Amino acid sequence: MRMTVIVEFSEELEAELGAPGTYVHVEDGETVHGLVERLAEKFGAAVRDGLLTDERLQDDAVVVRHSAVASEPLSPESNVSAGDRVRFRL
């Protein structure tokens, strides 16, 4: 089942990518790593290279899921769900 995740970029990423964020369609059970792969398809391989080293996040990359009640740091293995608002920051 396809679902939509709301992706927001930090100011640095926004300047580099030319967009403050995007909507990404992912499959049920998708991980942050898979979400980065979808972003690379949309914005180019530099996104992947800037956020991931092998299977890990770059040392200066932070990924956070935001909700109305809390913010939660995510790892590449973390699952994303329909309607999630995920912010990528360098």
N, C-alpha and C positions, 0 to 999 in steps of 0.2 A: 504494500500500500504506500503510495507516495504521499508525502506531507511537506509542509512549508515551514522553514525556519527563518526567522528574521535575524539578519546579520548586521551588526553595526561596526564601524571602523573607528579607531582612534584618529585624532587629527593628522598624525604622521602618515598613517595608512591611507586616509582619505586623500591627502595631497598626492601620494604616490599613485593611487588607483583612480583618482578622479571621481569618486563617489563616496558619500557618507555612509553607505551601507547598501544592502540588497536583500532580496528575498531569494532563498535557495530551496529548490525542491529536492528532497532526499527520500530514501527508502526507509521504511520502518526498521528500527534497530541501528540506524546509522550512528557512527561515532564522530567525534570531533575531527579525527584524522580523515574520515571520509568527507566531512564537510569542507575541510581544507582542499581536498582533491576536487570537489565541485567548484570551489572558488577559483582554483587554478584553471579549470576548464573555461570559466567565465572571464577571468581577468589575466590569465597567462601564468606560466610556470614560476615566474618570480614570486608570486604569492606563496606557493608551496615552499620555495627555497628560503623565503624570508621568515616563514613561521615554523618550519620543521627542520630538524636535523635527524636524518634516518627516521625513526619512529617517535622521536621525542620533540617537544617544543623547543625552539631556540631559547637560549638563556634569557633573552630580553623580551620574549613573547609571553603575553598573558591572555588567557581566554576565560571569560566569566559569563555565566548564565544569570540573567536578571529576571526577577519576578516582582510582583507587587509587594511581597513581604520580605524578600531576602535576595542576596547575591551569593553565588556559589562558584568558586574557581573550578575549572575543568581541566582534565588531562586529555591527551590524544585518544585514550581508550574510553572516555566518558561518552555515554549515549546522549543523543539529542532527540527531542520529541516535538511533535506538531505544536506550533505556536510558540516555541522557545524563542527568547530574545537573547542572542549570544553576541558579546562584544569582544572583538580582537584588538589587542593593544600592544604596541612596541614601546 
